[in-house]
Amino acid sequence: MRPNILLFGDSITQESFRSGCWGASLADAYSRKADVVLRGYGGYNTRWALFLLHHLFPLGLTKPPVATTIFFGANDAALAGGTSERQHVPVEEYKENLRKIVRHLKECSPTMLIVLITPPPIDEEGRMEYARETYGEKAMILPERTNETTGVYAKGCVELARELGVRSINLWSKMQETDGWQKKYLRDGLHLTAEGNAVVFEEVVKVFKEAWLDASEMPYDFPHHSEIDGKNPEKAFQQKCL
């Protein structure tokens, strides 16, 4: 049976199976070698994600994922007192929630490859532009997220990964290495453009390769067509099917 790779996160994960997005690209890269399973929940923070753990990752699962990406923080970092305050989670609680998620996954499978992904940076001007275009006169006047605050959450995510001995991707820092990242990588100040999705895909694949989950080194689930003898097809399938 093919192994599963599970993507767990908020809207940036939920959208990742759209054409050209990072989850779809990952599924293509691991085609016939692993099944990429999408579990993204738009608008969720880590506090709400905890309620899903035992449903998505029940203990005693006979086939736990071989790898899981945990991609939360964009909503946790919404400002207290802002228009998205309902989603706000204090940074220390954010870290503790991530800790609980990682510990649960390790209990499900001690060998699972766990990758924490920080929230992307915030283009505050782009976020305000999006609000004005979407809501007109009812648009927010003050920002509901800031890049500086989101950076605090990104730092906490990376620190926690180091503490727990799991891998991490600092998307907040990585994207800001590129000039003009605001419009290049973010379509509304928060969610990813095609180029932004490409960055996530490249970083996830890099981490997987550095671990032990390199698609190029994984076997196909069934024989490649070139291995099948048209006159004697049974021979190619003997080991896996007969």
C-alpha positions, -999 to +999 in steps of 0.1 A: +000+000+000+011+035-007+022+056+023+002+087+032+016+122+035-009+144+054-011+182+051-027+198+082-034+235+085-056+265+078-068+281+046-033+282+031-034+244+033-071+241+024-063+260-009-032+239-016-049+214-039-060+241-064-043+241-098-007+250-094-007+252-057+018+236-033-003+206-022-013+197-058+024+200-068+034+177-039+008+151-050+022+152-085+058+149-073+048+118-052+024+103-078+023+065-076+046+066-046+026+082-018-009+096-014-010+132-003-040+138+019-054+172+024-067+183+058-069+221+056-095+242+075-099+278+064-099+303+093-088+278+119-062+286+146-042+261+167-068+263+195-095+250+172-072+225+155-067+207+188-104+196+186-096+177+154-066+157+165-083+125+177-105+125+146-077+130+121-050+111+140-067+084+161-044+065+184-039+029+172-043+038+136-030+009+116-016+031+088-006+065+102+009+090+078+046+087+071+048+125+072+027+154+083+030+191+077+016+214+104+009+248+089-008+271+114-002+306+128-016+331+102-049+332+122-034+328+156-014+360+149-045+381+142-043+411+165-062+412+198-087+441+195-087+439+157-114+429+133-102+393+134-098+391+172-120+360+173-091+340+157-064+355+179-044+331+201-016+345+223+018+334+211+027+313+242-006+294+238+001+290+201+034+273+210+018+251+236-009+241+211+017+232+185+035+212+212+003+192+220-002+185+182+034+173+178+033+151+209+000+135+198+015+128+163+046+112+179+023+091+201+005+080+169+038+071+152+073+076+167+088+074+132+065+100+115+083+128+098+068+160+113+073+194+097+062+226+113+057+255+088+056+291+100+029+315+088+040+335+057+048+372+061+020+398+060+018+426+034-001+451+055-007+475+027-019+446+004-042+434+032-058+469+035-062+471-003-079+438-003-103+449+025-112+481+006-118+462-026-139+436-009-159+455+017-159+491+004-170+516+031-173+487+056-136+478+053-114+478+083-096+510+092-068+495+112-049+464+102-061+431+116-026+415+112+009+430+111+041+415+097+060+422+129+035+403+151+034+374+126+072+373+128+069+367+166+047+337+159+071+324+132+100+327+156+081+308+182+072+280+157+109+276+147+121+276+184+095+250+193+105+227+164+141+229+176+130+221+212+110+191+201+135+178+176+112+181+146+119+199+113+106+233+104+103+257+075+106+294+083+084+307+055+082+341+071+119+347+067+123+328+035+098+349+015+113+382+027+146+373+012+132+383-022+127+419-033+091+427-039+079+397-019+047+415-010+031+413-044+052+384-058+042+359-031+009+372-016-023+379-036-042+396-008-015+404+017-019+370+033-028+341+009-004+328-016+001+336-053+013+309-077+049+321-070+042+319-032+029+284-036+060+274-055+082+286-026+062+264-001+064+234-025+102+238-029+108+242+008+086+211+017+103+189-009+137+201+003+129+191+039+115+158+028+146+150+008+169+160+037+150+136+059+143+103+042+113+109+020+129+117-014+103+109-041+131+100-066+143+072-043+108+057-035+095+027-055+064+028-076+034+011-060+031-012-090+055-020-119+063+007-144+047-001-177+082-005-193+088-035-170+057-054-182+061-080-209+032-078-232+032-116-238+039-125-202+026-097-180+022-120-149+059-120-144+060-083-136+032-086-111+043-118-093+060-101-063+033-075-055+000-090-068+002-127-069 
